[in-house]
Amino acid sequence: MKELELKYGCNPNQKPSRIYMEDGSELPVTVLNGKPGYINFLDAFNGWQLVTELKEATGLPAATSFKHVSPAGAAVGIPLSAVEKQIYWVDEAETGELTPLANAYARARGADRMSSYGDFISLSDVCDVATAKLIQHEVSDGIIAPGYEPEALEILKSKKKGNYNVVQIDTSYRPAPIEQKQVYGISFEQGRNELKMDRDFLSNVVTDNTNIPDIAKIDLLIALITLKYTQSNSVCFTKGGQAIGIGAGQQSRIHCTRLAGNKADNWFLRQSPKVLGLQFLDNIGRADRDNAIDNYIGDECLDVLAEGTWQKTFKVKPEELTREEKREWISKMTDVSLGSDAFFPFGDNIERANKSGVKYIAQPGGSIRDDNVLEVCNKYGIAMSFTGIRLFHH
């Protein structure tokens, strides 16, 4: 297939729409089910690059959950803890024992479940049954992978009344080294960002603390590779083999850090005893549970705790999670890694990162205030690597 006509472009009024190979060659993808749209394919192709590079850098199966051409989550196949299974709604009685790929997707989806609602999934490996059973219960637009086990494919085809988008990509495909796009009828051209990152990429540690353990190096690589496919400006917090907070598309670096840090805080707050102890009504689905938790741990907790309201969601009225309790719980979050797609212009970014337990940082360096940034890192015992490479993505 040399081209694929799409229903419309980014919006219904943008017609005609298609994907095709400009040189007339065959498309490197096959649509196995559904009718993916313009934004679906943007998510799919960016996500596929991300998971391919994550697997290459870490040696582990990888998954990402994309929304509007930025990842909501990305992860590698490290086993889940019992608490992580609980906060990600993983029930092994339904899925069976999780495979490494299933662990990767559960982590990618669980990073920011609110943002992942209606995601497009990318997997580095052939989709297995355990992963398909996880996806089966999530609200999602589609998936791209190098292949599908027969039973997994049938599970996915059954989603969305048979209209779930399932795309298979040819792993032998290699894009041209020069890429083009048009804006306002004007053609832009640049060399593809073929930068490869591995543990050596993190070798220039410039702080007093120079100890970055191997698991933190994996987390930093996840952060940096995730940022490579996140709309800039962007900052990514990672821990335990997954993104836990991504701040995308902000004009201000500190706003990126605050956004990503707040998402990381919410991820950790989901593991607090009061949240784990919430007693939902039996008929409350995952999305409504996620919404209720987001309100409960946020500043608008009375939206779900008010009399006449809580009864619609909970069996027992929850006790309020106070600001002091939230602050105390978040203070227990440690050994978090952080990546930035460009240098930090001020030390305030490090101050904010420290509040969310950041211990390891990778960023390009090169600010005229690097000395201030280093001073704040040293104050908190944070280890920071200067990579020398910016990762802007637009």
Secondary structure, 3 states (H helix, E strand, C coil): CCEEECCCCCCCCCCCCEEECCCCCCCCEEEEECCCCHHHHHHHHHHHHHHHHHHHHHCCCEEEEEECCEEEEEEECCCCCHHHHHHCCCCHHHHCCCCHHHHHHHHHHHCCHHHHCCEEEEECCCECHHHHHHHHCCCEEEEEECCECHHHHHHHHCHHHHCCEEEEECCCCCCCCEEEEEECCEEEEEECCCCCCCHHHHCCECCCCCCCCHHHHHHHHHHHHHHHCCCCCEEEEEECCEEEEEEECCCCHHHHHHHHHHHHHHHHHCCCHHHHCCCECCCCCHHHHHHHHHHHHCCCCHHHHCCCCHHHCECCCCCCCCHHHHHHHHCCCCCEEEEECCCCCCCHHHHHHHHCCEEEEEECCCCCCHHHHHHHHHHHCCEEEECCCCCCCC
